[in-house]
Amino acid sequence: MAQSIGSFIAARALCGLGAGGVFSMGMILSSDLVRIEYRGIYQSYVNLCLGTGGSLGLAFGGYLCDQVGWRGAFFVQLPFIFVYFIVAAWTTPADLGLKSQHKDQMTVFQLIKSIDLVGSALLVLSVTSLIMGLNLGGNVLSWSHPLVISSLVVSVVLALVFIPYERRVERAVMPISLLSKEPRASLIFGNFFGSIACNTMIFNTPLYFQAVKLASPTDSGLRLVASTIAVTISSVATGFIITWSKRLKPTVMIGDVFLLIGGYAASRIGVDTPDVVAMICVSLTSLGQGFAFPSLMVSVLATSDQEEQAVATTTLGLFRNLGSVMGVATSSWIFQNTLVYQLEERVTGPDKEAVIQLVRKSVHAIAGLDPLHKSQVIGAYASALRLTFLSAAFCAALMLIMHFRLRLPRLGSKD
């Protein structure tokens, strides 16, 4: 239904608002309904459903865009969303949640008023300003442009206001206490850097296949199915391993190592890399994601009291979502600035500027270039993507360092 890029972005923001609530409530409901000793098994079921849905989305998303356009690709999702709504309304227990006399006496207006709206606004505006500055700087505008400088300054100022405010507010959107006590602090921050690494790979891998391998959106999506299968298998296996062994750290460390290896391996792929090898390198990161993220979720719950589990779950999800946003923003910043430099260095000829503008506007234009310019542009894209994937490995290394010395309890014990 969108008639402009503004209305399209607004609609996507509304979708993100709903998706964030759905995933957060799903995690909270499962933590309330399932004992921690068996949470790994149920997390595996959740991951299996997510993996299956992700595989179908990757396999058919590009195909739908090619065949029916982006409007049709969004429209076909509506029946599935409606079915989810009916199932959720039918199966969710009406009396689920911690009981308190104070909460039962609150009106709807009082409940809404108790939400940390100011903290949420400060967080969103700070992150948005940071993303705007990073995306515009060196890419659309120069780093000395007033809009770029003001965006970055506003982001820092809002962050400095946000932290002390969250220390004082009763129901903080980001409880500072969770971020200052071990092992939850390292678990949450490691989860943040891991999310940056994963989304750097997810966001830029299709670009590798389309710009370097000149694959269509449909073929690019199909080549990512292997990654989705890898994350599904490892995440399902992780739940059963945790439930059987009652140990949390082994699967956390295995996931961190695979994330690091996958990011580094992806940074070595290039123009001449066989497609199968490239798919394996990318899939290593997905394999690590499947081991690490479910383990981190159960670890945070295992180190939290019952009354803390809802806020601990949403805080972990918040930092994972922030990592997703920052992964896209920072990787785009690294890629775009590196690509500009590489294109300037590699592309030659009297129509150099026209070629650079053309291929920066659309990767599909690369296939129509003459052989010389095509080779130069593909080489520039490959070099920019290698550095981008290396940044994912760097974030995975930070994640590994944070988790290396952690001491996590066995399931069923807080000792």
C-alpha positions as CSV (number, residue, x, y, z in Angstrom):
1,M,0.0,0.0,0.0
2,A,3.0,2.3,0.4
3,Q,3.0,5.2,-2.2
4,S,6.4,6.7,-1.2
5,I,9.7,5.7,0.4
6,G,8.5,7.6,3.5
7,S,5.3,5.6,3.9
8,F,7.2,2.4,3.2
9,I,9.7,3.1,5.9
10,A,6.9,4.0,8.4
11,A,5.2,0.8,7.6
12,R,8.4,-1.2,8.1
13,A,8.9,0.6,11.4
14,L,5.4,-0.5,12.5
15,C,6.2,-4.1,11.5
16,G,9.4,-3.9,13.5
17,L,7.4,-2.7,16.5
18,G,5.1,-5.7,16.2
19,A,7.9,-8.2,15.6
20,G,9.8,-7.0,18.6
21,G,6.8,-7.5,20.8
22,V,6.1,-10.9,19.4
23,F,9.6,-12.2,19.9
24,S,10.0,-10.7,23.4
25,M,6.6,-12.0,24.6
26,G,7.4,-15.4,23.1
27,M,10.6,-15.6,25.1
28,I,8.9,-14.4,28.3
29,L,6.0,-16.8,28.0
30,S,8.3,-19.8,27.5
31,S,10.4,-18.8,30.5
32,D,7.3,-18.5,32.7
33,L,5.7,-21.8,31.5
34,V,8.8,-24.0,31.3
35,R,11.2,-25.0,34.1
36,I,14.8,-23.9,33.4
37,E,16.0,-27.6,33.3
38,Y,13.8,-28.2,30.3
39,R,14.0,-24.8,28.7
40,G,16.7,-25.9,26.3
41,I,14.4,-28.5,24.7
42,Y,11.6,-25.9,24.2
43,Q,14.2,-23.4,22.9
44,S,15.1,-26.1,20.3
45,Y,11.4,-26.3,19.2
46,V,11.3,-22.5,18.8
47,N,14.5,-22.5,16.9
48,L,13.3,-25.3,14.6
49,C,10.2,-23.2,13.7
50,L,12.3,-20.1,13.2
51,G,14.8,-22.0,11.1
52,T,12.1,-23.5,8.9
53,G,10.4,-20.2,8.4
54,G,13.8,-18.5,7.7
55,S,14.6,-21.2,5.1
56,L,11.3,-20.7,3.3
57,G,11.7,-16.9,3.4
58,L,15.2,-17.0,2.0
59,A,14.3,-19.6,-0.7
60,F,11.1,-17.9,-1.9
61,G,11.7,-14.2,-1.0
62,G,13.9,-13.4,-3.9
63,Y,11.8,-15.5,-6.2
64,L,8.6,-13.6,-5.2
65,C,10.3,-10.3,-5.7
66,D,11.4,-11.4,-9.2
67,Q,7.9,-12.8,-10.1
68,V,5.3,-10.6,-8.4
69,G,7.4,-7.6,-7.1
70,W,8.0,-6.3,-3.6
71,R,4.3,-5.5,-3.0
72,G,3.3,-9.1,-3.7
73,A,6.2,-10.4,-1.5
74,F,4.8,-8.4,1.4
75,F,1.1,-9.2,0.6
76,V,1.7,-13.0,0.7
77,Q,2.8,-12.8,4.3
78,L,-0.6,-11.5,5.5
79,P,-2.4,-14.9,5.7
80,F,0.4,-16.3,7.8
81,I,0.4,-13.3,10.2
82,F,-3.4,-13.7,10.5
83,V,-3.1,-17.4,11.4
84,Y,-0.4,-16.6,14.0
85,F,-2.7,-14.0,15.5
86,I,-5.6,-16.5,15.8
87,V,-3.3,-19.2,17.3
88,A,-1.7,-16.8,19.8
89,A,-5.1,-15.5,20.9
90,W,-6.5,-19.0,21.3
91,T,-3.5,-20.6,23.2
92,T,-2.0,-17.9,25.4
93,P,-3.1,-18.4,29.1
94,A,-5.1,-15.4,30.3
95,D,-3.8,-15.5,33.8
96,L,-0.1,-15.9,33.0
97,G,2.4,-13.7,34.8
98,L,3.6,-12.8,38.3
99,K,0.7,-11.7,40.5
100,S,0.7,-8.6,42.7
101,Q,-2.1,-6.8,44.4
102,H,-0.6,-3.4,43.3
103,K,-0.7,-4.5,39.6
104,D,-4.2,-5.8,39.8
105,Q,-5.5,-2.5,41.2
106,M,-3.8,-0.4,38.4
107,T,-5.9,0.9,35.5
108,V,-4.9,0.6,31.9
109,F,-3.8,4.3,31.9
110,Q,-1.7,3.7,35.0
111,L,-0.1,0.6,33.4
112,I,0.8,2.6,30.3
113,K,2.1,5.4,32.4
114,S,4.4,3.0,34.3
115,I,6.2,2.1,31.0
116,D,9.5,3.7,30.6
117,L,8.5,5.8,27.6
118,V,11.1,8.5,28.2
119,G,13.9,5.9,28.3
120,S,12.6,4.2,25.2
121,A,12.5,7.5,23.4
122,L,16.0,8.5,24.4
123,L,17.3,5.1,23.4
124,V,15.6,5.1,20.0
125,L,16.7,8.7,19.2
126,S,20.3,8.0,20.3
127,V,20.6,4.9,18.1
128,T,18.8,6.6,15.2
129,S,21.1,9.6,15.3
130,L,24.2,7.3,15.4
131,I,22.9,5.3,12.4
132,M,22.2,8.5,10.5
133,G,25.7,9.8,11.1
134,L,27.4,6.6,10.2
135,N,25.4,6.0,7.1
136,L,25.7,9.5,5.7
137,G,29.3,10.2,6.7
138,G,31.8,9.5,3.9
139,N,29.1,7.9,1.8
140,V,26.4,10.5,0.9
141,L,28.0,13.5,2.7
142,S,31.5,14.3,3.8
143,W,32.5,13.6,7.5
144,S,32.8,17.4,8.0
145,H,29.2,18.1,6.9
146,P,27.1,19.7,9.6
147,L,24.4,17.1,9.4
148,V,26.9,14.3,10.0
149,I,28.6,16.0,12.9
150,S,25.3,17.1,14.5
151,S,23.9,13.5,14.2
152,L,26.9,12.0,16.0
153,V,27.0,14.7,18.7
154,V,23.2,14.3,19.4
155,S,23.7,10.5,19.7
156,V,26.5,10.9,22.3
157,V,24.5,13.6,24.2
158,L,21.4,11.4,24.3
159,A,23.4,8.4,25.4
160,L,24.9,10.4,28.3
161,V,21.4,11.5,29.4
162,F,20.0,8.0,29.0
163,I,22.4,6.1,31.3
164,P,21.8,8.2,34.5
165,Y,18.1,8.4,33.7
166,E,17.8,4.6,33.6
167,R,19.6,4.3,37.0
168,R,16.8,6.4,38.6
169,V,13.6,5.2,36.9
170,E,11.6,2.4,38.6
171,R,10.9,0.2,35.5
172,A,13.8,0.9,33.2
173,V,13.7,-0.2,29.6
174,M,17.4,-1.1,30.1
175,P,18.0,-2.0,33.7
176,I,21.6,-0.8,34.5
177,S,21.8,-3.4,37.3
178,L,21.7,-6.2,34.8
179,L,24.6,-4.6,32.9
180,S,26.9,-4.2,35.9
181,K,26.8,-7.6,37.6
182,E,28.6,-10.7,36.3
183,P,28.0,-13.1,34.7
184,R,24.9,-11.5,33.2
185,A,26.8,-8.3,32.0
186,S,29.2,-10.4,30.0
187,L,26.5,-12.6,28.6
188,I,24.4,-9.6,27.5
189,F,27.3,-7.6,26.0
190,G,28.7,-10.7,24.4
191,N,25.3,-11.3,22.9
192,F,25.4,-7.7,21.5
193,F,28.7,-8.2,19.7
194,G,27.6,-11.6,18.5
195,S,24.5,-10.1,17.0
196,I,26.6,-7.4,15.2
197,A,28.7,-10.2,13.8
198,C,25.8,-12.3,12.6
199,N,23.9,-9.4,11.1
200,T,27.0,-8.2,9.3
201,M,27.1,-11.5,7.6
202,I,23.4,-11.8,7.0
203,F,23.2,-8.3,5.5
204,N,26.2,-8.5,3.3
205,T,26.3,-12.1,2.1
206,P,23.5,-11.6,-0.5
207,L,25.5,-8.6,-1.8
208,Y,28.5,-10.8,-2.3
209,F,26.6,-13.3,-4.5
210,Q,24.8,-10.5,-6.5
211,A,27.8,-8.1,-7.0
212,V,30.7,-10.5,-7.1
213,K,29.1,-13.7,-8.4
214,L,26.5,-11.8,-10.5
215,A,23.7,-14.0,-9.2
216,S,20.0,-13.0,-9.4
217,P,18.1,-12.2,-6.2
218,T,16.4,-15.6,-6.5
219,D,19.7,-17.5,-6.9
220,S,21.3,-15.4,-4.1
221,G,18.4,-16.4,-1.7
222,L,18.7,-20.0,-2.6
223,R,22.5,-20.0,-1.8
224,L,21.6,-18.8,1.7
225,V,19.4,-21.8,2.4
226,A,22.5,-23.7,3.5
227,S,23.2,-21.1,6.2
228,T,19.6,-21.3,7.5
229,I,19.8,-25.1,7.6
230,A,23.1,-24.8,9.6
231,V,21.6,-22.5,12.2
232,T,18.5,-24.7,12.5
233,I,20.5,-27.9,13.0
234,S,22.9,-26.3,15.5
235,S,20.2,-24.5,17.5
236,V,18.1,-27.6,17.8
237,A,21.1,-29.7,18.8
238,T,22.1,-27.0,21.4
239,G,18.8,-27.3,23.3
240,F,19.1,-31.1,23.6
241,I,22.8,-30.9,24.5
242,I,22.0,-28.4,27.3
243,T,19.1,-30.4,28.7
244,W,21.2,-33.6,28.6
245,S,24.4,-32.2,30.1
246,K,22.9,-29.5,32.2
247,R,26.0,-27.4,31.3
248,L,25.8,-24.1,29.6
249,K,29.4,-22.8,28.9
250,P,30.5,-25.5,26.4
251,T,27.8,-24.6,23.8
252,V,28.4,-20.9,24.4
253,M,32.1,-21.3,23.6
254,I,31.5,-23.6,20.6
255,G,29.2,-21.0,19.2
256,D,31.7,-18.2,19.8
257,V,34.5,-20.1,18.1
258,F,32.4,-20.9,15.0
259,L,31.3,-17.3,14.7
260,L,35.0,-16.2,14.8
261,I,36.1,-18.8,12.3
262,G,33.1,-18.1,10.0
263,G,33.7,-14.4,9.9
264,Y,37.4,-14.8,9.2
265,A,36.8,-17.5,6.5
266,A,34.3,-15.2,4.8
267,S,36.9,-12.4,4.8
268,R,39.1,-14.7,2.6
269,I,36.5,-15.4,-0.1
270,G,36.7,-13.4,-3.4
271,V,36.0,-13.4,-7.1
272,D,37.5,-16.9,-7.8
273,T,36.1,-18.7,-4.8
274,P,33.9,-21.6,-5.8
275,D,30.2,-21.0,-4.8
276,V,30.2,-24.2,-2.6
277,V,33.3,-23.0,-0.6
278,A,31.7,-19.5,-0.2
279,M,28.5,-21.1,1.1
280,I,30.4,-23.2,3.6
281,C,32.4,-20.2,4.9
282,V,29.2,-18.2,5.4
283,S,27.4,-21.2,7.0
284,L,30.1,-21.5,9.7
285,T,28.8,-18.2,11.1
286,S,25.3,-19.4,11.1
287,L,26.4,-22.6,12.8
288,G,28.0,-20.6,15.6
289,Q,24.8,-18.4,15.9
290,G,22.8,-21.6,16.4
291,F,25.1,-22.8,19.2
292,A,25.6,-19.4,20.9
293,F,22.3,-17.6,21.0
294,P,20.1,-20.3,22.6
295,S,22.8,-21.0,25.1
296,L,23.0,-17.3,26.0
297,M,19.3,-17.1,26.5
298,V,19.2,-20.1,28.9
299,S,22.3,-18.8,30.7
300,V,20.7,-15.4,31.4
301,L,17.6,-17.2,32.8
302,A,19.7,-19.6,34.9
303,T,21.6,-16.7,36.5
304,S,18.4,-14.7,37.2
305,D,15.7,-15.0,39.9
306,Q,12.2,-15.8,38.9
307,E,11.0,-12.2,39.3
308,E,13.9,-11.0,37.2
309,Q,13.5,-13.4,34.3
310,A,11.0,-11.3,32.3
311,V,13.2,-8.1,32.4
312,A,16.3,-10.2,31.9
313,T,14.8,-11.8,28.8
314,T,13.7,-8.5,27.3
315,T,17.1,-6.9,28.1
316,L,18.9,-9.7,26.3
317,G,16.5,-9.3,23.4
318,L,16.9,-5.6,23.4
319,F,20.7,-5.8,23.1
320,R,20.3,-8.5,20.4
321,N,18.1,-6.2,18.5
322,L,20.5,-3.3,19.0
323,G,23.2,-5.5,17.7
324,S,21.1,-6.3,14.7
325,V,20.7,-2.6,14.0
326,M,24.3,-1.8,14.6
327,G,25.5,-4.7,12.5
328,V,23.6,-3.3,9.5
329,A,24.7,0.3,10.2
330,T,28.4,-0.3,10.9
331,S,28.9,-2.9,8.2
332,S,27.2,-0.5,5.7
333,W,29.5,2.2,6.9
334,I,32.6,0.1,6.5
335,F,31.5,-1.3,3.1
336,Q,30.4,1.9,1.5
337,N,33.5,3.9,2.5
338,T,35.8,1.1,1.5
339,L,33.9,0.6,-1.8
340,V,34.3,4.3,-2.7
341,Y,38.0,4.1,-2.1
342,Q,38.4,0.8,-4.0
343,L,36.3,2.1,-7.0
344,E,38.4,5.2,-7.2
345,E,41.6,3.1,-7.1
346,R,40.5,0.4,-9.6
347,V,38.2,1.9,-12.2
348,T,39.9,3.6,-15.1
349,G,39.0,5.3,-18.4
350,P,37.4,8.6,-19.4
351,D,33.9,7.5,-18.2
352,K,35.2,6.5,-14.8
353,E,32.9,8.7,-12.8
354,A,29.8,7.6,-14.7
355,V,30.7,3.9,-14.1
356,I,31.2,4.5,-10.4
357,Q,27.9,6.3,-10.0
358,L,26.1,3.6,-12.0
359,V,27.4,0.6,-10.0
360,R,27.0,2.3,-6.7
361,K,23.4,3.0,-7.5
362,S,22.6,-0.6,-8.5
363,V,24.6,-3.9,-8.4
364,H,22.5,-5.1,-11.3
365,A,24.3,-2.6,-13.6
366,I,27.5,-4.5,-13.1
367,A,26.5,-7.3,-15.5
368,G,25.9,-4.8,-18.3
369,L,29.4,-3.3,-18.2
370,D,32.2,-3.9,-20.7
371,P,34.6,-6.7,-19.6
372,L,37.3,-4.4,-18.4
373,H,35.1,-2.2,-16.2
374,K,33.1,-5.3,-15.0
375,S,36.3,-6.9,-13.8
376,Q,37.5,-3.7,-12.0
377,V,34.1,-3.1,-10.3
378,I,33.8,-6.8,-9.2
379,G,37.3,-6.6,-7.7
380,A,36.3,-3.4,-5.8
381,Y,33.2,-5.0,-4.4
382,A,35.1,-8.1,-3.4
383,S,37.7,-6.1,-1.6
384,A,35.2,-4.0,0.3
385,L,33.2,-7.1,1.3
386,R,36.3,-8.8,2.6
387,L,37.0,-6.0,5.0
388,T,33.3,-5.9,6.0
389,F,33.4,-9.7,6.8
390,L,36.6,-9.2,8.7
391,S,34.7,-6.7,11.0
392,A,32.3,-9.5,11.8
393,A,35.2,-11.7,12.9
394,F,36.5,-8.8,15.1
395,C,33.1,-8.6,16.8
396,A,33.0,-12.4,17.2
397,A,36.5,-12.2,18.8
398,L,35.2,-9.6,21.4
399,M,32.3,-12.0,22.1
400,L,34.7,-14.9,22.7
401,I,36.9,-12.8,25.0
402,M,33.9,-11.7,27.1
403,H,32.7,-15.3,27.6
404,F,36.1,-17.1,28.0
405,R,36.5,-16.6,31.7
406,L,32.8,-16.9,32.6
407,R,31.6,-19.2,35.3
408,L,28.1,-20.4,34.6
409,P,26.0,-22.6,36.9
410,R,24.7,-26.1,36.1
411,L,21.0,-26.1,35.3
412,G,18.9,-26.4,38.4
413,S,21.5,-24.6,40.6
414,K,22.5,-21.0,41.1
415,D,25.7,-21.9,42.8
